[in-house]
């Protein structure tokens, strides 16, 4: 899943723009580089991000979704039902929902749903996040969301542990270390695991890549671990490099 942010404030400059034509060009490039899905978002969900109103978000994403859906599969990254519905009408076939609240919307529209775990909102989620057992609590949340999805008629369900969303660095590493367990949990619930670590801050803390531009190697390492241990999809800024790494890993697995 390649990332296109039609925003002025998403944390990685290469993936963000306020101009629809530039966003469309980026999405086209991501498809050419091997993305199976291009994820279009019009509201940043980075820690501390400022919410945007519905009209602004619609104006940002709809031209991009409409254009890119003629080239390949498009998902809409939103927490607003109206934006999700309008984007589906424009051609999106997957709702990537960091709020975990849009099961009924996806079910009614007959499209796939990504339910992502988060503690708090983008404005508050990094204010001392706490878990007794982060893996167990995320898995329990997966159970609740799977029940909601199946009850709403969602036929394609992806569950995302929400790396970096209301988690400390140690919470993030713990979830990644238990990716195989999370993948089995998702499969048992009739879903598939999706993992997004791309260029996030906790990678810089561990690798020394304090600047977001220096976190590609760390992003590739964690994406490969996630794929090898059961994730069915990874959400990335760097599609070309991620596809190359995945192909090499696949050949290694075949050889072994």
C-alpha positions in Angstrom: 0.0 0.0 0.0 1.6 3.2 -1.2 0.9 6.6 0.5 -0.3 9.8 -1.1 -1.1 12.6 1.3 -3.0 15.6 -0.1 -2.1 17.6 3.0 0.2 20.4 4.0 1.3 18.9 7.2 1.9 15.1 6.9 5.3 14.2 8.5 7.2 13.0 5.4 7.5 15.8 2.7 7.9 13.4 -0.2 4.5 11.9 0.3 2.6 15.2 0.8 1.2 17.9 -1.5 -1.7 20.3 -1.6 -2.0 20.1 -5.4 -4.2 17.5 -6.9 -2.1 17.1 -10.1 1.0 16.5 -8.1 -0.8 13.9 -5.9 -2.1 12.2 -9.0 1.4 12.1 -10.5 2.8 10.5 -7.2 0.0 7.9 -7.2 0.6 7.0 -10.8 4.3 6.6 -10.0 3.5 4.4 -7.0 1.4 2.1 -9.2 4.2 1.9 -11.7 6.6 1.0 -9.0 4.5 -2.0 -7.9 2.0 -0.7 -5.4 -1.1 -3.0 -5.2 -3.1 -0.2 -3.5 -2.6 3.6 -3.3 -3.9 5.1 -0.1 -5.1 8.7 -0.5 -5.5 10.9 2.6 -6.6 14.5 3.0 -6.2 14.9 6.8 -2.9 14.2 8.6 -3.1 11.9 11.6 0.5 12.4 12.8 0.8 13.1 16.5 -0.4 16.6 17.3 -2.0 17.1 13.8 -4.8 19.7 13.5 -8.2 18.3 12.3 -9.6 19.6 9.1 -13.2 20.2 8.2 -15.2 17.9 6.0 -15.4 20.2 3.0 -11.7 20.8 3.0 -11.0 17.1 3.1 -13.4 16.3 0.3 -11.9 19.0 -1.9 -8.5 17.6 -1.3 -9.1 13.9 -1.9 -11.9 13.5 -4.5 -10.1 14.6 -7.6 -7.1 12.4 -6.7 -9.3 9.3 -5.9 -11.2 9.8 -9.1 -8.1 10.0 -11.2 -6.1 7.2 -9.6 -9.0 4.7 -9.4 -8.7 4.5 -13.2 -5.1 3.2 -12.8 -5.4 0.8 -10.0 -7.0 0.0 -6.6 -7.4 3.1 -4.3 -8.1 3.3 -0.6 -9.3 6.3 1.2 -7.6 7.2 4.5 -10.3 9.0 6.5 -12.3 8.9 9.7 -15.3 10.7 8.3 -18.2 8.7 6.9 -19.2 11.4 4.4 -15.6 11.5 3.0 -15.5 7.7 2.8 -18.9 7.5 1.0 -18.0 10.2 -1.5 -14.6 8.6 -2.1 -16.2 5.2 -2.8 -18.5 6.9 -5.3 -15.4 8.3 -6.9 -13.8 4.9 -7.2 -12.2 3.9 -3.9 -12.7 0.2 -2.9 -11.1 0.2 0.6 -11.7 2.5 3.6 -8.5 2.9 5.7 -9.9 4.0 9.0 -7.6 5.0 11.9 -10.6 5.7 14.1 -11.9 2.1 13.8 -15.5 3.5 13.6 -16.5 3.0 9.9 -17.5 -0.6 9.8 -21.1 0.1 8.9 -20.0 2.6 6.3 -17.8 0.1 4.6 -20.4 -2.7 4.9 -23.1 -0.5 3.4 -20.9 0.6 0.5 -19.7 -3.0 -0.2 -16.0 -2.2 0.1 -13.1 -3.4 2.3 -12.3 -1.9 5.7 -9.0 -1.4 7.5 -9.6 -1.0 11.2 -6.6 0.5 13.0 -6.0 0.4 16.7 -5.2 3.7 18.4 -5.2 5.0 21.9 -6.7 8.5 22.0 -6.8 10.9 19.1 -3.9 12.4 17.0 -4.0 15.4 19.3 -3.6 13.3 22.5 -2.4 9.9 21.6 1.3 10.4 22.6 0.5 11.9 26.0 1.8 9.0 28.2 0.2 6.0 26.4 -0.1 3.1 28.8 -1.0 -0.6 28.5 -0.9 -3.5 31.0 -0.2 -5.8 28.0 -0.1 -4.1 24.6 -0.3 -7.3 22.6 -3.2 -8.7 24.5 -5.1 -5.4 24.5 -4.7 -5.0 20.7 -5.8 -8.5 20.1 -8.9 -8.0 22.3 -9.6 -4.8 20.2 -9.2 -6.9 17.0 -11.9 -9.3 18.3 -14.3 -6.4 18.9 -13.7 -4.8 15.5 -14.0 -8.2 13.7 -17.4 -8.7 15.3 -18.5 -5.2 14.2 -17.2 -5.8 10.7 -18.9 -9.1 10.2 -22.1 -7.8 11.7 -22.0 -4.9 9.3 -21.5 -7.1 6.3 -17.9 -6.3 5.6 -16.4 -9.0 3.4 -12.8 -7.8 3.3 -11.3 -7.0 6.6 -7.8 -5.8 7.5 -6.7 -5.3 11.1 -3.9 -2.9 11.9 -2.2 -2.7 15.3 -1.6 1.0 14.9 2.2 1.3 15.2 2.9 4.7 16.6 -0.7 5.6 17.4 -0.9 5.9 21.1 2.1 3.8 21.7 5.6 4.3 23.2 8.6 3.1 21.2 8.7 0.0 23.4 5.0 -0.7 22.7 5.8 -0.5 19.0 8.7 -2.9 19.2 6.7 -5.3 21.3 3.9 -5.4 18.7 6.5 -6.0 15.9 8.1 -8.8 17.9 4.7 -10.4 18.2 3.7 -9.9 14.5 3.3 -13.6 14.0 0.9 -13.8 16.9 -1.1 -10.8 15.7 -1.3 -12.3 12.2 -2.7 -15.6 13.5 -5.2 -13.6 15.6 -6.4 -11.7 12.6 -6.6 -14.8 10.5 -8.7 -16.6 13.1 -11.1 -13.6 13.1 -11.5 -13.8 9.3 -9.2 -10.9 8.6 -5.7 -10.1 7.4 -3.0 -8.2 9.3 -1.8 -4.8 7.9 1.3 -3.1 9.4 2.5 0.4 8.9 5.9 1.5 10.2 7.2 3.6 7.3 9.6 6.3 8.4 8.0 6.7 11.9 9.8 8.3 14.7 10.5 5.3 16.8 12.6 3.9 14.0 14.9 7.0 14.2 15.3 6.5 17.9 16.6 2.9 17.4 18.6 3.4 14.2 20.1 6.9 14.6 18.0 8.3 11.7 16.9 11.3 13.7 15.7 13.0 10.5 12.7 11.4 8.7 14.7 11.4 5.4 17.2 9.0 7.0 14.8 6.3 8.0 14.4 4.3 4.8 16.7 1.4 5.8 14.9 1.0 9.1 11.5 1.2 7.4 12.6 -1.6 5.0 13.8 -3.8 7.9 10.6 -3.6 9.8 8.4 -4.0 6.7 10.3 -7.2 5.8 10.0 -8.5 9.4 6.2 -7.8 9.3 5.8 -9.6 5.9 7.9 -12.6 6.9 6.0 -13.1 10.1 2.5 -12.9 8.6 1.4 -9.4 7.6 -0.6 -9.5 4.4 0.1 -5.9 3.6 2.5 -3.1 4.5 1.7 0.6 4.2 4.8 2.4 2.9 6.1 5.7 1.5 8.8 4.0 -0.5 7.1 1.6 -2.8 10.0 0.9 -5.3 12.4 0.0 -2.5 9.9 -2.0 -0.5 8.9 -4.1 -3.6 12.5 -4.9 -4.4 13.2 -5.9 -0.8 10.0 -8.1 -0.7 10.9 -9.8 -4.0 14.4 -10.7 -2.6 12.9 -11.9 0.6 10.5 -14.1 -1.3 13.3 -15.7 -3.3 15.2 -16.4 -0.1 12.1 -18.0 1.5 11.6 -20.1 -1.7 15.3 -21.2 -1.6 15.0 -22.3 2.0 
